[in-house]
Every structure is written in structure tokens, then in C-alpha cells.
Amino acid sequence: MNYRKSLAVLLLMSLTTTVALAQESAAGAPKAPKSTAHLLTNAEFDALEKHPEALVLVDVRRPDEVTAIGGFPVYLSIQLKDLGNSLAWIPKDRTVVLVSNHAGRASHAADLLSSKGFKVAGAIGAQTYEKAGGTIVHIPVPPPRVAGASGAGSEADGK
């Protein structure tokens, strides 16, 4: 190969590497593998919700997210990182729906439960569901108790 062709090949290789590196850095950190879980539509979820005796919702969000954003009226709260160690708490005789804010974490949780033999209908995002017209529950956080204030009894004081 002559000098000119060698220079052209070297330049082409250099440009290709630069483009590949630019694409990699633009993509950021390596992404988690894509989930195979079904993303439930509002209509699909609403149909499942009509039979609560056959359904269990597992919300994989942190409690502060549920408080701030809202959620569904009844669910098991198991964060994604703890899900593998909490399988015994999830009924296998019910259809499972996994919940997170936008169904990202819920999708990965659905994959895990499916691989462990659970009957998983799919994943849904509470915020996504609400934005598409669904109704979720927003529970206001009660104000902190004032020390020494009298009032009705509580579980803490045994009344």
C-alpha cells in the first residue's frame, strides 16, 4: 500500500473510532438490559383491578415516593433491591402487577418474579397511570405531634 492510501485508511479509522467514542459517551453509563415485561395500559389495569381477590400489587418504590406521588389503595411495599429476599410474602395464587413511578423499576421486578414462577400480568407506573386519566390515592402526611398535647389516645400510649 502506498503512503497516500495508508494515510487515508489511518484517517478513516481515526474518524470511526472518534464517532464510536462520541456515541458511547453520549449514551452515558451502560444501561440495564431491556425488560421483557408487559407494560399495562390503563384499560388493562382497570380490568384486572375489578377482581381484587385474584390480584396483588407489589409497589417497588421507596415509601417517600409513594407518599409524595401517590399510589394505589392496597399494595405490598417491597423495594426492588429487597424483592429477591421477599418472594415468600407474595402470594403465588394471584396475578401480580408491579408498580413504580413510570414502570421502569416495575418492569425489572416483573422480569424477576416471572423468572421465579409468579403469574405476572405486567408493570404499571403510578404517575403514568394518573397522567393518562387513572385515579390514584394521595394520602396527606399528618402534621407532627406536639409533645404534651392532649387528645384522643393512640396505639403508642395504649389508649
N, C-alpha and C positions, 0 to 999 in steps of 0.2 A: 504494500500500500504506500502511496506517495505521501509526502508531508501534508499536502493540502487535504487529502481525504482523511488522514489521521486527525488533523486538526478539526475537521468538520464532525467526525464521529465523536471526538472528545467533547466538543461544544454541545452536541446533541445530547450526549449522556449527562453532561453537567446540567443542562436545562431540564431534562427529565427528572433528575434527582431533586432539583430545586422545586419543581412543581409538586412532586410527591411529598416532599417535606412540608411544603406550604399547606397542602391539603391535610396532612396528618396533624399539624399544629392548629389548623383552623378547627379541626374536629374536636380538639381538646383531649381530655383523658379518654382512655378506652371505654367504650360503652358496654354495659351489661348485655349479654345475649338477648335477642328479641324474644319476648314471651310468645307462647303459643295459646295463651288463654283467650277465651271469647270475651269481647267487651260487650256487656249487656246494654241494650238500648233502654230507654225509659219504659217503653211498652213491654219489653220482655221482663224487666224487673217488676213492673206493676203486676203483671200476670203471675209471677212467682209469689209475690207478696200477698196475693189473695188466698194463699194456702199456707199460713204461718206454721201449721202443725207439721208440715213437711219441709220446712226451710230453717236454716240457721245462717245468720250473717256474722262474719268474722271481720271486724274492723282492725286493720293493721296499723292505724295511725297512733301517734302519741296522744295521751289524754288531753294535753293542752291544745292540740289541733282540733279534736272533737269539740272541746269547749268553745274555742274561738270561731270555728267554721260551722259547726252543727253536724248532725248525723241522723241516723235512722233510730226509731224509737226503742228497739231492742236488738242487742248485738253482743257478741263476745269480743272483748277488747284484748287482743294479743298482738303485740308489736312484731313486725316481720322478723326481727333478729331472734325473737323467742319462739317463733312458730314451730320450729322443728322439735323443740322440747315440750311442746304443749299439745301434741296431737291427741293424747288420751282424753282431753277435755272437750274435743269436738265430736259431736255425735256422727257416727258413720251411716246411720239410717236416714239421715236428712240430706237434702240438696244444700250445698254450700254456695254462698255468694260472698266474695271477698270485697272489702271496701277500703278505699283510700281516698285522697282528695280528688285525683284525676285518673285513677285506675292504674297508675304506673306500678306502685308497690303492690297493689292488689293483684295485678296480673302475675307478678313473680310469685306471690303467695299462692295463687291459683295453680300455677305450674307445680309448686312443691306439693300441695295437697293432692292434686291429680296423680302425681307420681307415687303417692303413698296409698292410693286406692280409694280416696274420697270421691263422692259424686259431686263434681263441681259444675255449677251452671255457668259461672264466669265471674268477671270482675266489673265493678262499677265505681265511679268516682262520685263522692257526695256533692262536691261543687259542680261537677259536670252535670249530674242529675238535676240539681236545683236550677242551674243556668238554662237547662232545656225544658223547664216548666214543672219539674217534680217538686214535691214538698218534703223538706227535711225538718228535723226538730232543732230548734235553737233554745237551749236552756240557759237562762240568765244566771250568772255567777252571783250567789248571795253575798251581801256585804259582810266584811269580817265582824265577828262578835266582839263586843266591847266587854272587857274584863269587869266583873262585878255587876253587870246589868242584870236585872231580874226579868223574868219572862217565863214562858212555858218551858217545861222540862225537856231534856234531850237524852239521847242514849248515853252520852258521856257522863251525865250526872245521875243516871239511873232513874229518872222520873218518866 
